[in-house]
Amino acid sequence: MKLKEEDRPNYRGSVMPDAAVKRRCLMCKDMFERAWSGERVCKRCRGSGTWKNSLAHRSI
């Protein structure tokens, strides 16, 4: 089925919205639904002490 030009989404000049996509957490390897395209660690792991401590020791 071919869409008419007026029915096609127009993303030229704008950022495409992020779709709800499930991805595997880099820490616990569980699947989670990401909130944005760059999210790689689930909320549970981001709230953990390990995650918070690793950010504190990161060199800039």
Backbone as CSV, one residue per row, in Angstrom:
resi,resn,N_x,N_y,N_z,CA_x,CA_y,CA_z,C_x,C_y,C_z
1,MET,0.846,-1.177,0.000,0.000,0.000,0.000,0.892,1.241,0.000
2,LYS,0.665,2.123,-0.905,1.460,3.330,-1.012,0.684,4.502,-0.414
3,LEU,1.362,5.268,0.447,0.718,6.421,1.085,0.751,7.634,0.173
4,LYS,-0.290,8.428,0.267,-0.299,9.694,-0.451,0.659,10.650,0.250
5,GLU,1.165,11.610,-0.473,2.125,12.565,0.090,1.587,13.230,1.350
6,GLU,0.318,13.598,1.369,-0.246,14.288,2.533,-0.419,13.368,3.746
7,ASP,-0.393,12.045,3.529,-0.525,11.096,4.634,0.809,10.690,5.243
8,ARG,1.909,11.055,4.603,3.236,10.702,5.097,3.675,11.683,6.175
9,PRO,4.294,11.169,7.241,4.804,12.096,8.263,5.948,12.915,7.690
10,ASN,6.010,14.176,8.032,7.048,15.058,7.534,8.031,15.353,8.660
11,TYR,9.198,14.739,8.587,10.203,14.932,9.621,11.363,15.791,9.129
12,ARG,11.280,16.311,7.916,12.371,17.141,7.403,12.551,18.373,8.272
13,GLY,13.784,18.593,8.700,14.072,19.767,9.510,13.715,19.617,10.971
14,SER,13.282,18.443,11.385,12.955,18.237,12.795,13.490,16.881,13.238
15,VAL,13.482,16.664,14.517,13.946,15.402,15.075,12.780,14.432,15.119
16,MET,13.016,13.217,14.670,11.960,12.210,14.721,11.705,11.833,16.172
17,PRO,10.458,11.662,16.557,10.157,11.275,17.941,10.655,9.865,18.221
18,ASP,11.056,9.629,19.460,11.503,8.296,19.859,10.306,7.378,20.001
19,ALA,10.419,6.214,19.441,9.361,5.221,19.585,9.611,4.430,20.863
20,ALA,8.546,3.879,21.417,8.693,3.040,22.609,9.368,1.744,22.161
21,VAL,10.616,1.593,22.574,11.410,0.442,22.165,11.985,-0.224,23.405
22,LYS,11.977,-1.538,23.401,12.587,-2.260,24.511,14.043,-2.520,24.163
23,ARG,14.892,-2.397,25.173,16.323,-2.618,24.975,16.864,-3.332,26.195
24,ARG,18.010,-3.953,26.057,18.626,-4.700,27.154,19.520,-3.756,27.959
25,CYS,19.347,-3.758,29.274,20.140,-2.929,30.178,21.604,-3.382,30.139
26,LEU,22.521,-2.439,30.065,23.945,-2.771,30.017,24.469,-3.309,31.346
27,MET,23.761,-3.054,32.438,24.227,-3.530,33.745,23.626,-4.882,34.115
28,CYS,22.289,-4.977,34.145,21.639,-6.203,34.627,21.203,-7.144,33.503
29,LYS,21.240,-6.674,32.272,20.870,-7.454,31.083,19.376,-7.736,30.968
30,ASP,18.543,-7.153,31.853,17.092,-7.292,31.728,16.580,-6.363,30.639
31,MET,15.427,-6.712,30.052,14.806,-5.862,29.040,14.038,-4.748,29.751
32,PHE,14.099,-3.529,29.198,13.332,-2.412,29.735,12.914,-1.513,28.577
33,GLU,11.851,-0.747,28.794,11.367,0.177,27.770,12.086,1.501,27.942
34,ARG,12.830,1.891,26.940,13.629,3.106,27.037,12.753,4.346,26.912
35,ALA,13.179,5.433,27.556,12.450,6.692,27.491,12.966,7.564,26.348
36,TRP,14.220,7.361,25.953,14.807,8.118,24.839,15.878,7.251,24.190
37,SER,16.314,7.627,23.010,17.170,6.765,22.198,18.530,6.472,22.819
38,GLY,19.048,7.334,23.689,20.358,7.112,24.280,20.350,6.383,25.605
39,GLU,19.174,6.031,26.091,19.069,5.371,27.398,19.519,3.916,27.283
40,ARG,20.538,3.546,28.052,21.111,2.211,27.971,21.043,1.434,29.287
41,VAL,20.686,2.111,30.373,20.626,1.483,31.694,19.220,1.684,32.255
42,CYS,18.621,0.622,32.786,17.246,0.686,33.297,17.166,1.535,34.571
43,LYS,15.947,1.929,34.944,15.736,2.766,36.133,16.210,2.081,37.409
44,ARG,15.966,0.786,37.501,16.374,0.058,38.703,17.889,0.132,38.890
45,CYS,18.640,-0.072,37.828,20.107,-0.025,37.924,20.606,1.404,38.121
46,ARG,19.951,2.381,37.498,20.354,3.786,37.687,20.165,4.217,39.128
47,GLY,19.223,3.605,39.834,18.977,3.934,41.228,19.877,3.179,42.190
48,SER,20.669,2.261,41.667,21.518,1.437,42.537,22.771,2.191,42.985
49,GLY,23.339,1.741,44.095,24.568,2.337,44.612,25.736,2.152,43.658
50,THR,25.770,1.022,42.978,26.856,0.754,42.033,26.883,1.803,40.937
51,TRP,25.725,2.118,40.375,25.634,3.124,39.313,26.048,4.492,39.839
52,LYS,25.545,4.876,40.995,25.855,6.199,41.549,27.337,6.312,41.899
53,ASN,27.935,5.269,42.462,29.348,5.292,42.814,30.240,5.336,41.581
54,SER,29.839,4.651,40.525,30.673,4.647,39.312,30.678,6.022,38.664
55,LEU,29.590,6.787,38.787,29.553,8.149,38.252,30.420,9.084,39.054
56,ALA,30.513,8.857,40.358,31.313,9.730,41.213,32.809,9.574,40.931
57,HIS,33.230,8.389,40.478,34.647,8.124,40.227,35.045,8.331,38.777
58,ARG,34.126,8.744,37.952,34.400,8.944,36.535,35.286,10.173,36.348
59,SER,36.306,10.046,35.530,37.174,11.206,35.258,36.602,12.000,34.092
60,ILE,36.752,13.287,34.143,36.196,14.162,33.099,37.269,14.537,32.112
